[in-house]
Amino acid sequence: LGVNLTDVWTDIPPVRHWKFKSKKRTTNQLSTKILDRVIEMSSLPGDLIIDPFGGSGTTYAVCEATGRHWIGMEIQNCDVIIERLTEGNLHYHKNNDYVEG
């Protein structure tokens, strides 16, 4: 008696707009909506999330916004992540998903 999840989410567009991307990191950035959905489905506020691929810090920013603790790693320079978390450079997409029942 739950929601049947599919492996394709067509309601989340790719991150293309400049205001959602860091100019300092050329690697791909995930939408905060994707990470919010995954984190909300798989954890509760106060849980610990581990992301060994820090990238631009999207997972860490979503954890901060949703009340999760986090541990992260990144082999490249972490200035982009630090800037994102300390200067409020996150444009957060609130997840409006819900489960009926």
HELIX and SHEET records of a PDB file:
HELIX    1   1 TRP A   18  PHE A   20  5                                   3    
HELIX    2   2 THR A   32  SER A   42  1                                  11    
HELIX    3   3 THR A   58  THR A   66  1                                   9    
HELIX    4   4 ASP A   79  THR A   86  1                                   8    
SHEET    1   A 2 LEU A  48  ASP A  51  0                                        
SHEET    2   A 2 HIS A  69  GLY A  72  1                                        
END                                                                             
